[in-house]
Amino acid sequence: MDFDVVVSMRVRALVAVCVSVVHAGCLSDEISAAPMVDAAVSSSKLEVIDVLVRDDRGRRYPLDEAPRRPILELQIEGELRGDPEPVVLLEGAPDDALTKDLSRSGLSIKHMMRMVDSDVARHAGRIELRARRPLRPGHFYSVAVGAWAGDGESTLAESTMGEPFVRMITIRKTYGGAVPVDSWPADGASGVPTTLALAAVHFDDEVREYERGVTLENGAGESVSSMVRKASCETIGWNAEGSGAVCVVLEPQAVLAPDTLYRIVVDSSVVDRAGSSVGPWSSEFRTSAFAHDAGVGADGGGLGANPSAIQLIRGDCSVDEEPIGLVCALIADTAIAIRTRADRPVRAFLRAAGQTIHQVAPRGDLDLTLSMLDPNQRVEAELELIDLSGQRTSFRETITTRPTTASIAITEVRADPAGPEPQQEYVELFNFGREAIDLLGFSLSDDPDRPGDEITQSIVIHAQSYALLVPEQFDDAHPLDVQVPPGVTLIRIDRTLGSGGLSNRGEPLFLRDADGQRISSVPAIAAPGSGVCLVRLSMDFRSSDEASFGPDPDSSCTPGRR
């Protein structure tokens, strides 16, 4: 008879004990949850033949294209037993350390911390493993059977299968299953107008059975009569182009009750393209105490049935921005980024030069960028804002792009070298243009309001070539770090880069030309790991979006190379 066995999560209790019993030596990441006994085997009674991947619809997948909620089926000969549970799913790719650890009776603390909470079901001739949460797109996982597994009941040597079984699976980056990623109104919102025009849920992939499975409910669990429809996420204001994402919209058919808690609910009947349940999931908000309130005016008071127009509040502009009307504008030769704040939650649509840029701003903070413009181009821009009640307000400005600026971009950052910090940190620059550029007077800063470290000598980067900004004591041949090719230019600008070195937790970087104009920047992204660089993934060298950067694909660094 088939029966389910839940993977033990005793690691939490073990870690808690280790913290309090320091004298026992538990703090070493090589200490195991069970006595370490060599898995010497006289005969192998259990054999894991292979692992297959399928979804809830029964569809098979390659190991390197698994869905987000995979069912991992291990085909076996013999009966599997073992304590602690020998069948595990771990974050990350397998390596020699993991294989060695799996050869003993129990995992070390280091590898236990990588375990994914899972359910294991044992059947005749097979074992099924299913993670209790969706796995992360594009990430590696290891499904493993420890060498202490087997069908014997006497000694470890008689019950083990001899060698551990380990396979790597990779989760598809797209079209691998959906999760809800956002809602409108945003989770935790308060003061939502009782005349709410629409509620919406943003799923990052296709969903089905949403007509009855996505509902609007009050705090008592009573459903609010609503029209339910699927919509393009871009029409709501979420960026989802090319991702397969869908949005489900709920249009309440009556005014909501004032000062009442409501929930947008996704129940377990909603399934993704793999047939797996997307729910249960919910997002909650509270309505305004004022009946028919359509927003909060500039004076902060309730507006009853007479809502005021949406107001923009321009804050202080940075040293790189220009105050234009009610916005701060960062103007480049081929792009314009505007920054401002609305006085309430809004959905924003910036239309100019044949483009529409959109953003959902649950706190009213707006940051929108027009790209693919021409130098010296006069741009007529319209910013349309829609609040929770459906009220629309538009603002118009005319902005002209700058003349052509230097074709230099930050393409790689090593904030966490394997060698000493901050000595071995660097910032890689690339001349993506067709002409050589002298960097005299250029500067690097980790603060949007200060010039930073200036290059005080004439140094030329030729077209399609690289240079590294490095501290004075940088060693291009340090044995712990990837060596820099001898022909790559090193620009030593200070004892450290930025304010006391580059933060491993992530900090923004700004490259400015000799006129003080920002020409390239990197958002605040944490260092991927020791000896691993953050690299520019986008071929748009002007882009500073977070999505344009990521860890080096080979988990290393490539100073002075593509």
CORLINQUI-V200105 format. One record per helix or strand of 2 or more residues. SS is the DSSP state (H for helix, E for strand). FROM is the first residue (numbers start at 1). TO is the last residue. If there is no record, write none. Layout:
SS_FROM_TO + SS_FROM_TO
//
This chain:
E_3_6 + H_11_20 + H_22_24 + E_47_54 + E_60_61 + H_63_65 + E_71_77 + E_87_91 + H_96_102 + H_109_112 + E_118_123 + E_126_131 + E_140_145 + H_156_159 + E_165_171 + E_180_184 + E_189_192 + E_199_203 + E_207_208 + H_210_213 + E_214_218 + E_226_231 + H_233_236 + E_246_252 + E_261_266 + E_271_272 + E_281_287 + E_312_313 + E_322_324 + E_327_331 + E_336_342 + E_346_352 + E_355_361 + E_365_370 + E_378_387 + E_392_400 + E_408_414 + E_426_431 + E_437_438 + E_443_445 + E_453_454 + E_460_461 + E_466_471 + E_489_494 + E_509_512 + E_518_522 + E_534_536 + H_546_548 + E_549_551
//
